[in-house]
């Protein structure tokens, strides 16, 4: 997923005060990762779990890796979070002993795909004896429910915190005025906003690009080549790039994909468009490909070739005709929004032998 501030606004349209995201049509994203890490550390610092003569404390978060984002697509909020947590805990038997025993709680996959009661939580102790085993059993039977309660608090607060201001007022809402800039450019921002709303009333989405480039001018273009390894067979990767339901899954947005020669594709709310020029199952995909804000009528040529090995599939991409101003961002965006997302969504980043 994209880190906030690093995403290309032509692939994922950020929230803007100039009314570019008319009627919440575009895919808008906010990065909730830094806030989430801080909040998870707060929720599990000195968190006490007590009952009768047993006292246990989740002392701190030992490991917190993952990410969280919140998206708005056509006025619908979509929360994505995926975390691996390791919590350090300690406990003692209040009446029988003053000895403190230590252990860990491991949460390998806290994500929106799992209900809280289904989230796996494993309990371990550093040293095993009768007393520590009793504490371990207590943390398993009682402590895990308290931990799930804290995880539920994080999820609830994430949704409350990041629901604010993500869905912009629709055309005609009085509250829309609150999104105008309060600086010397306020008048210009309002003029842009009014123009965008007028275009929206004619059922068209306003592109954030400017049209300074005159028709027929010569573009400075570049060529991008990159190679990526996927731990799957060639057929699976080919399907991930050509099957509408799989493309929708890894882009996390409705996708139009007509994988026949001359068939069109529309991704990321219309910000990536093109058509298929050549298709060779399990071997090759050739596309005419463009970002929505590129000069009218300009397409790059994308050739994706797949080579299956004994344990993985090597993907080679060559993209010609990239506007020079887009080149630096293009490689990052291919990796972030295609290759990384495909691996994360379908598990193509881990080999079968590693997973066993």
VOKOL-875298 format. One record per residue (C-alpha): x, y, z; residue number from 0. Coordinates in nm, 2 decimals. Each point is the difference from the previous one (the first is absolute). Example, Ala and Ser with C-alpha at 12.3 -4.5 7.8 and 13.67 -1.06 7.14 Angstrom:
% residues 2
ATOM     px     py     pz fivex
ATOM   1.23  -0.45   0.78     0
ATOM   0.14   0.34  -0.07     1
//
This chain:
% residues 356
ATOM     px     py     pz fivex
ATOM   0.00   0.00   0.00     0
ATOM   0.10   0.36  -0.05     1
ATOM   0.16   0.20   0.28     2
ATOM  -0.17   0.33   0.05     3
ATOM   0.18   0.27  -0.19     4
ATOM   0.18  -0.24  -0.23     5
ATOM  -0.30  -0.11  -0.21     6
ATOM  -0.04   0.13  -0.35     7
ATOM  -0.32   0.21   0.00     8
ATOM  -0.08  -0.11  -0.35     9
ATOM  -0.03  -0.36   0.11    10
ATOM  -0.17   0.07   0.33    11
ATOM  -0.17   0.34   0.02    12
ATOM   0.08   0.17   0.33    13
ATOM  -0.26   0.22   0.18    14
ATOM   0.03   0.35  -0.13    15
ATOM  -0.16   0.33   0.09    16
ATOM  -0.03   0.09  -0.37    17
ATOM  -0.29  -0.24  -0.05    18
ATOM   0.19  -0.23  -0.23    19
ATOM  -0.17  -0.29   0.18    20
ATOM  -0.34   0.10  -0.12    21
ATOM  -0.28  -0.18   0.18    22
ATOM   0.25  -0.24   0.16    23
ATOM   0.04  -0.18  -0.34    24
ATOM   0.37  -0.07   0.01    25
ATOM   0.19  -0.25   0.22    26
ATOM   0.12   0.22   0.30    27
ATOM   0.25  -0.14   0.24    28
ATOM   0.13   0.09   0.34    29
ATOM   0.30  -0.16   0.17    30
ATOM  -0.09  -0.12   0.35    31
ATOM   0.32  -0.19   0.07    32
ATOM   0.19   0.25   0.23    33
ATOM  -0.31   0.07   0.20    34
ATOM  -0.08  -0.38   0.03    35
ATOM   0.35  -0.08   0.12    36
ATOM  -0.01   0.27   0.27    37
ATOM  -0.35  -0.10   0.11    38
ATOM   0.08  -0.38   0.02    39
ATOM   0.30   0.08   0.22    40
ATOM  -0.22   0.21   0.22    41
ATOM  -0.27  -0.26   0.03    42
ATOM   0.25  -0.27   0.11    43
ATOM   0.23   0.19   0.23    44
ATOM  -0.04  -0.11   0.36    45
ATOM  -0.34  -0.17  -0.08    46
ATOM  -0.11  -0.19   0.31    47
ATOM  -0.19  -0.33   0.00    48
ATOM  -0.10  -0.11   0.34    49
ATOM  -0.22  -0.27   0.16    50
ATOM  -0.02  -0.13   0.36    51
ATOM   0.37  -0.07   0.10    52
ATOM   0.15   0.04  -0.35    53
ATOM   0.14   0.32  -0.13    54
ATOM   0.13   0.03  -0.36    55
ATOM   0.12   0.31  -0.19    56
ATOM   0.06   0.05  -0.37    57
ATOM   0.31   0.21   0.05    58
ATOM   0.07   0.13  -0.35    59
ATOM  -0.02  -0.07  -0.38    60
ATOM   0.32  -0.18  -0.10    61
ATOM  -0.08  -0.01  -0.37    62
ATOM  -0.25   0.19  -0.21    63
ATOM   0.03  -0.04  -0.38    64
ATOM  -0.26   0.06  -0.27    65
ATOM  -0.21   0.29  -0.14    66
ATOM  -0.34   0.16   0.01    67
ATOM  -0.18   0.21  -0.25    68
ATOM  -0.34   0.15  -0.04    69
ATOM  -0.16   0.05  -0.34    70
ATOM  -0.30   0.17  -0.14    71
ATOM  -0.15  -0.13  -0.33    72
ATOM  -0.32   0.17  -0.12    73
ATOM  -0.09   0.10   0.36    74
ATOM   0.07  -0.35   0.15    75
ATOM   0.27  -0.03   0.26    76
ATOM   0.23  -0.30  -0.02    77
ATOM   0.23  -0.08   0.29    78
ATOM   0.31  -0.21  -0.07    79
ATOM   0.24  -0.10   0.28    80
ATOM   0.24  -0.29   0.04    81
ATOM   0.22  -0.04   0.31    82
ATOM   0.23  -0.25   0.16    83
ATOM   0.04   0.07   0.37    84
ATOM   0.21  -0.15   0.27    85
ATOM  -0.08   0.11   0.36    86
ATOM   0.21  -0.05   0.30    87
ATOM  -0.18  -0.10   0.32    88
ATOM   0.08  -0.09   0.36    89
ATOM  -0.20  -0.15   0.28    90
ATOM   0.01  -0.12   0.36    91
ATOM  -0.20  -0.20   0.25    92
ATOM  -0.09   0.27   0.25    93
ATOM  -0.06  -0.22   0.31    94
ATOM   0.25  -0.29  -0.05    95
ATOM   0.30   0.17  -0.15    96
ATOM   0.17   0.32  -0.08    97
ATOM   0.18  -0.14  -0.30    98
ATOM  -0.07   0.16  -0.33    99
ATOM  -0.02  -0.21  -0.31   100
ATOM   0.03   0.14  -0.35   101
ATOM  -0.13  -0.10  -0.34   102
ATOM  -0.13   0.12  -0.33   103
ATOM  -0.33   0.03  -0.19   104
ATOM   0.03  -0.03  -0.38   105
ATOM  -0.27   0.12  -0.23   106
ATOM   0.12  -0.10  -0.35   107
ATOM  -0.28   0.15  -0.21   108
ATOM  -0.23   0.28   0.12   109
ATOM  -0.19   0.10  -0.31   110
ATOM  -0.34   0.12  -0.12   111
ATOM  -0.04  -0.35  -0.16   112
ATOM  -0.04  -0.17   0.34   113
ATOM  -0.27   0.05   0.27   114
ATOM   0.15   0.08   0.34   115
ATOM  -0.10  -0.33   0.15   116
ATOM   0.19  -0.18  -0.28   117
ATOM   0.32   0.20   0.04   118
ATOM   0.28  -0.24   0.10   119
ATOM   0.18   0.07   0.33   120
ATOM   0.27  -0.23   0.12   121
ATOM   0.13   0.00   0.36   122
ATOM   0.35  -0.09   0.10   123
ATOM   0.21   0.01   0.32   124
ATOM   0.38   0.05   0.03   125
ATOM   0.05  -0.27   0.26   126
ATOM  -0.23  -0.29   0.07   127
ATOM  -0.09  -0.11   0.36   128
ATOM  -0.32  -0.07   0.18   129
ATOM  -0.06   0.36   0.09   130
ATOM   0.08   0.15  -0.34   131
ATOM  -0.22  -0.27  -0.17   132
ATOM  -0.29   0.11   0.22   133
ATOM   0.05   0.36  -0.11   134
ATOM   0.04  -0.11  -0.36   135
ATOM  -0.34  -0.18   0.02   136
ATOM  -0.16   0.31   0.16   137
ATOM   0.13   0.22  -0.29   138
ATOM  -0.13  -0.25  -0.25   139
ATOM  -0.35  -0.04   0.16   140
ATOM  -0.05   0.36   0.13   141
ATOM   0.28   0.22  -0.13   142
ATOM  -0.07  -0.06  -0.37   143
ATOM  -0.36   0.14   0.04   144
ATOM   0.14   0.31   0.16   145
ATOM   0.25   0.04  -0.28   146
ATOM  -0.27  -0.04  -0.26   147
ATOM  -0.20   0.28   0.18   148
ATOM   0.30   0.23  -0.04   149
ATOM   0.03  -0.10  -0.37   150
ATOM  -0.37   0.08  -0.04   151
ATOM   0.06   0.34   0.15   152
ATOM   0.28   0.07  -0.25   153
ATOM  -0.23  -0.10  -0.29   154
ATOM  -0.28   0.21   0.13   155
ATOM   0.22   0.31   0.05   156
ATOM   0.16  -0.05  -0.34   157
ATOM  -0.34   0.03  -0.16   158
ATOM  -0.10   0.29   0.21   159
ATOM   0.32   0.19  -0.05   160
ATOM   0.04  -0.05  -0.37   161
ATOM  -0.37   0.04  -0.10   162
ATOM   0.04   0.37   0.07   163
ATOM   0.03   0.22  -0.31   164
ATOM   0.07  -0.29  -0.23   165
ATOM  -0.34   0.01  -0.18   166
ATOM  -0.02   0.35  -0.15   167
ATOM  -0.33   0.19  -0.02   168
ATOM  -0.18  -0.07  -0.33   169
ATOM  -0.08   0.27  -0.25   170
ATOM  -0.24   0.26   0.15   171
ATOM   0.08  -0.08   0.36   172
ATOM   0.05   0.31   0.21   173
ATOM   0.27  -0.17   0.19   174
ATOM   0.21  -0.01  -0.32   175
ATOM   0.11   0.35   0.07   176
ATOM   0.20  -0.12   0.29   177
ATOM   0.24  -0.18  -0.23   178
ATOM   0.11   0.32  -0.18   179
ATOM   0.35   0.13   0.08   180
ATOM   0.01   0.28   0.25   181
ATOM   0.29   0.18  -0.15   182
ATOM   0.07   0.25  -0.27   183
ATOM  -0.10  -0.25  -0.27   184
ATOM  -0.35  -0.05   0.14   185
ATOM  -0.16   0.17  -0.29   186
ATOM   0.18  -0.21  -0.26   187
ATOM  -0.07  -0.32   0.20   188
ATOM  -0.37   0.08   0.00   189
ATOM   0.00   0.07  -0.38   190
ATOM   0.16  -0.34  -0.06   191
ATOM  -0.26  -0.16   0.23   192
ATOM  -0.29   0.16  -0.18   193
ATOM   0.13  -0.11  -0.33   194
ATOM   0.04  -0.36   0.12   195
ATOM  -0.35   0.00   0.14   196
ATOM  -0.14   0.13  -0.32   197
ATOM   0.18  -0.28  -0.20   198
ATOM  -0.13  -0.25   0.25   199
ATOM  -0.36   0.11  -0.06   200
ATOM   0.05  -0.11  -0.36   201
ATOM   0.09  -0.35   0.13   202
ATOM   0.37   0.03  -0.08   203
ATOM   0.29  -0.04   0.24   204
ATOM   0.25   0.29   0.01   205
ATOM   0.36  -0.09  -0.05   206
ATOM   0.26   0.18   0.21   207
ATOM   0.23   0.05  -0.30   208
ATOM   0.06   0.33  -0.17   209
ATOM   0.00   0.03  -0.38   210
ATOM   0.30   0.21  -0.05   211
ATOM   0.14  -0.25  -0.26   212
ATOM  -0.12   0.09  -0.34   213
ATOM  -0.13  -0.26  -0.24   214
ATOM   0.28  -0.13  -0.22   215
ATOM   0.29   0.09   0.22   216
ATOM   0.29  -0.24   0.03   217
ATOM   0.01  -0.19   0.33   218
ATOM   0.33  -0.09   0.18   219
ATOM  -0.05  -0.37   0.08   220
ATOM   0.19  -0.27   0.18   221
ATOM   0.01  -0.38   0.02   222
ATOM  -0.04  -0.20   0.32   223
ATOM   0.11  -0.36   0.05   224
ATOM  -0.04  -0.20   0.32   225
ATOM   0.00  -0.36   0.11   226
ATOM  -0.18  -0.16   0.30   227
ATOM  -0.02  -0.35   0.14   228
ATOM  -0.34  -0.15   0.11   229
ATOM  -0.03  -0.33   0.19   230
ATOM  -0.28  -0.15  -0.21   231
ATOM  -0.04  -0.16  -0.34   232
ATOM  -0.02   0.21  -0.31   233
ATOM  -0.37  -0.08  -0.05   234
ATOM  -0.09   0.14   0.35   235
ATOM   0.19   0.33  -0.07   236
ATOM  -0.15   0.02  -0.35   237
ATOM  -0.35  -0.03   0.15   238
ATOM   0.08   0.26   0.27   239
ATOM   0.07   0.25  -0.28   240
ATOM  -0.28  -0.09  -0.23   241
ATOM  -0.30  -0.12   0.20   242
ATOM  -0.23   0.28   0.11   243
ATOM  -0.08  -0.15   0.34   244
ATOM   0.37  -0.04   0.08   245
ATOM   0.10   0.34  -0.13   246
ATOM  -0.28   0.15   0.22   247
ATOM   0.14  -0.19   0.30   248
ATOM   0.35   0.13  -0.02   249
ATOM  -0.09   0.36  -0.11   250
ATOM  -0.27   0.00   0.27   251
ATOM  -0.23   0.19  -0.23   252
ATOM  -0.25  -0.10  -0.27   253
ATOM   0.18  -0.08  -0.32   254
ATOM  -0.10  -0.05  -0.36   255
ATOM   0.21  -0.26  -0.17   256
ATOM  -0.09  -0.14  -0.34   257
ATOM   0.30  -0.23  -0.06   258
ATOM  -0.03  -0.05  -0.38   259
ATOM   0.19   0.16  -0.28   260
ATOM  -0.13   0.35  -0.03   261
ATOM  -0.19  -0.03   0.33   262
ATOM   0.02   0.30   0.24   263
ATOM   0.10   0.02   0.37   264
ATOM  -0.09   0.28   0.25   265
ATOM   0.17  -0.01   0.34   266
ATOM   0.02   0.22   0.31   267
ATOM  -0.32   0.20  -0.06   268
ATOM   0.10   0.07  -0.36   269
ATOM   0.34   0.14   0.07   270
ATOM   0.17  -0.29  -0.18   271
ATOM  -0.15  -0.10  -0.34   272
ATOM   0.09  -0.17  -0.32   273
ATOM  -0.06  -0.31  -0.21   274
ATOM   0.16  -0.34  -0.06   275
ATOM   0.20  -0.03  -0.32   276
ATOM   0.13  -0.36   0.03   277
ATOM  -0.07  -0.28   0.24   278
ATOM   0.19  -0.33   0.03   279
ATOM  -0.12  -0.20   0.30   280
ATOM   0.27  -0.06   0.26   281
ATOM   0.25   0.18  -0.22   282
ATOM  -0.07   0.35  -0.11   283
ATOM  -0.23   0.30   0.04   284
ATOM   0.04   0.31  -0.21   285
ATOM  -0.20   0.32   0.07   286
ATOM  -0.06   0.35  -0.12   287
ATOM   0.02   0.17   0.35   288
ATOM  -0.05   0.35   0.12   289
ATOM  -0.07   0.21   0.31   290
ATOM  -0.31   0.21  -0.02   291
ATOM   0.19   0.33   0.03   292
ATOM   0.25  -0.06  -0.28   293
ATOM  -0.03   0.21  -0.31   294
ATOM  -0.31  -0.09  -0.20   295
ATOM   0.04  -0.30  -0.22   296
ATOM   0.35  -0.09   0.13   297
ATOM   0.05  -0.37   0.09   298
ATOM   0.30  -0.19   0.12   299
ATOM   0.07  -0.36  -0.11   300
ATOM   0.02  -0.26   0.27   301
ATOM   0.13  -0.35  -0.06   302
ATOM  -0.01  -0.25   0.29   303
ATOM   0.18  -0.33  -0.06   304
ATOM  -0.03  -0.30   0.24   305
ATOM   0.26  -0.27   0.03   306
ATOM  -0.08  -0.29   0.24   307
ATOM   0.29  -0.17   0.18   308
ATOM   0.01  -0.30   0.22   309
ATOM  -0.11   0.19   0.31   310
ATOM  -0.13   0.34  -0.11   311
ATOM  -0.09   0.22  -0.29   312
ATOM   0.21   0.29  -0.13   313
ATOM  -0.19   0.30  -0.12   314
ATOM   0.18   0.24  -0.24   315
ATOM  -0.17   0.34  -0.08   316
ATOM   0.11   0.24  -0.27   317
ATOM  -0.20   0.33  -0.04   318
ATOM   0.09   0.23  -0.28   319
ATOM  -0.14   0.35  -0.06   320
ATOM  -0.01   0.12   0.36   321
ATOM   0.00   0.38   0.02   322
ATOM   0.33   0.10   0.15   323
ATOM  -0.16   0.19   0.29   324
ATOM  -0.18  -0.32   0.10   325
ATOM   0.30  -0.24  -0.02   326
ATOM   0.13   0.02   0.36   327
ATOM  -0.34  -0.07   0.15   328
ATOM  -0.09  -0.27  -0.25   329
ATOM   0.23  -0.27   0.13   330
ATOM  -0.11   0.06   0.36   331
ATOM  -0.36  -0.01  -0.10   332
ATOM   0.03  -0.32  -0.19   333
ATOM   0.16  -0.17   0.30   334
ATOM  -0.24   0.15   0.26   335
ATOM  -0.33  -0.02  -0.18   336
ATOM   0.06  -0.32  -0.20   337
ATOM   0.28  -0.23   0.11   338
ATOM  -0.01   0.06   0.37   339
ATOM  -0.37   0.00   0.02   340
ATOM  -0.03  -0.32  -0.21   341
ATOM   0.24  -0.18   0.23   342
ATOM  -0.17   0.13   0.31   343
ATOM  -0.35  -0.08  -0.13   344
ATOM   0.06  -0.35  -0.14   345
ATOM   0.30  -0.11   0.20   346
ATOM   0.24  -0.01  -0.30   347
ATOM   0.28   0.15   0.21   348
ATOM   0.07  -0.32   0.19   349
ATOM   0.12  -0.32  -0.14   350
ATOM  -0.18  -0.32   0.09   351
ATOM   0.31  -0.14   0.17   352
ATOM   0.03   0.32   0.21   353
ATOM  -0.37  -0.02   0.10   354
ATOM   0.04  -0.36   0.13   355
//
